[in-house]
Amino acid sequence: MWTRKSEAGQGLVEYAVIIVFLAILSIVALTFLADGITNSLYDTVINSL
């Protein structure tokens, strides 16, 4: 099916927006969970020794 020239790159832009959104969401989640992940990891290692 033929597409107009203005719609040719639309799919690529949509994928880029989704990837950027997921990257920002991951950074925010890791920022809020960093202390809990770090503390539980250290506690696990220390307790196993």
N, C-alpha and C positions, 0 to 999 in steps of 0.2 A: 504494500500500500504506500502511496506517495504521501509524504508529509511536506508541509510548507517549510520554508527555510527558517522561519522564526521558531518552529517547534523542534528542530533537529537536535539541539543540545539540551532540551528540557529534561530528558531522562538522566543525563549525567549530572545536571545541577541538582535534581532531586536526591540522587544518591549522595552527592557531596554534602547537602544540607543534613541528611540523616546521619552521616558519619560524623560531622561536626557536632551535632546534637548529642550523639552517644559519647563522644569524647568529653564534652563538657559535663555531661551527667556522670561519667566515670570519675572525673577529677573531683567533682563536688562530693560524690559518695566516698571516695578515698580520703578526702580531707576530713570529713566528719567521722569516719571510722578508723582513722589512722592510729589514734591512741589506744583504742580497744584492741585492734589487731596486734599492735606492737606489744602491749602489756600481756596479752594472752600467749603470744609466741614466746616471750621471755620467761613467763611463768612455767610454761610447758617444758622448756629446755632446762630451767633451773631445777624443777621438780624431778626430772628424769635423771639428773646427776645425783 
